[in-house]
Amino acid sequence: MSDSRLTIRVSPELRQQLARRAKMDRKGHSDIVREALAHYLKSGQTAYDGFQRAGLIGIAKTGPRDLSTNKKHLEGFGRSGK
C-alpha cells in the first residue's frame, strides 16, 4: 500500500513550531504531523467533546435544558406518524 499526499494550510507560527520540533527530534515535518494526527485520532474524542471544546455546547437560549438526557423528550422518536 502506498501513502497518499494530504495538503493542509497552517499559520506561520504553527509552521515555525513544527520546524523547531522537527529539528529538535531530528525528524521530518511529515513524520511529526503523522505522529500527531495518529495520536489525535486514537484519543477517542467524541463529537460532543469537539463541540464542547469549540464552545458550542449550551449556546441555545431556548428549549429544555435536559433535552439530550431526559427520556421523556424522546417518546415516539423514530416512529412514523401513521
FENBELQUI-V350274 format. One record per residue. N is the residue number from 1. RES is the residue in three letters. PHI is phi in whole degrees, 0 to 359 (NA if undefined). OMEGA is omega in degrees with one decimal (NA if undefined). NEAR is the number of other ideal C-beta (glycine too) atoms within 10 Angstrom. Layout:
n:res:phi:omega:near
N:RES:PHI:OMEGA:NEAR
N:RES:PHI:OMEGA:NEAR
This chain:
n:res:phi:omega:near
1:MET:NA:179.4:3
2:SER:262:178.0:3
3:ASP:286:175.5:7
4:SER:245:-176.5:5
5:ARG:268:176.2:5
6:LEU:231:179.9:9
7:THR:252:177.8:4
8:ILE:229:175.2:7
9:ARG:250:177.7:6
10:VAL:227:178.5:11
11:SER:290:176.9:8
12:PRO:303:-180.0:7
13:GLU:295:179.5:8
14:LEU:294:177.9:11
15:ARG:297:178.7:12
16:GLN:294:178.1:11
17:GLN:298:178.3:13
18:LEU:297:-179.8:15
19:ALA:297:178.6:12
20:ARG:297:-178.8:10
21:ARG:294:178.8:13
22:ALA:299:179.1:16
23:LYS:293:-179.4:10
24:MET:297:-178.2:9
25:ASP:272:-177.4:11
26:ARG:55:178.7:7
27:LYS:229:175.4:14
28:GLY:282:178.3:10
29:HIS:303:-179.1:13
30:SER:298:178.6:12
31:ASP:298:-179.8:12
32:ILE:298:-178.1:17
33:VAL:294:178.2:16
34:ARG:299:179.4:14
35:GLU:297:-179.2:12
36:ALA:295:179.8:12
37:LEU:294:178.1:12
38:ALA:298:178.6:10
39:HIS:297:-179.7:9
40:TYR:298:-177.6:9
41:LEU:290:177.8:9
42:LYS:277:-173.6:8
43:SER:293:179.3:9
44:GLY:75:-179.9:6
45:GLN:295:179.1:12
46:THR:268:175.1:9
47:ALA:299:178.0:7
48:TYR:302:179.2:11
49:ASP:301:179.4:12
50:GLY:295:177.6:11
51:PHE:295:179.3:13
52:GLN:295:179.1:13
53:ARG:298:-179.9:10
54:ALA:279:178.8:8
55:GLY:78:-176.7:8
56:LEU:261:179.1:11
57:ILE:274:176.9:13
58:GLY:84:-178.3:9
59:ILE:273:178.3:7
60:ALA:286:-176.7:9
61:LYS:268:-178.8:5
62:THR:242:178.3:4
63:GLY:96:-179.2:8
64:PRO:291:-178.0:10
65:ARG:290:-176.4:9
66:ASP:253:-174.7:10
67:LEU:305:-175.8:10
68:SER:272:-175.6:10
69:THR:241:-177.1:9
70:ASN:266:-175.5:10
71:LYS:297:-179.2:8
72:LYS:296:179.1:7
73:HIS:284:-177.6:12
74:LEU:259:179.6:11
75:GLU:302:179.1:7
76:GLY:80:-179.6:7
77:PHE:296:178.8:7
78:GLY:89:178.2:5
79:ARG:268:178.1:7
80:SER:286:-177.7:5
81:GLY:282:-177.9:4
82:LYS:281:NA:3
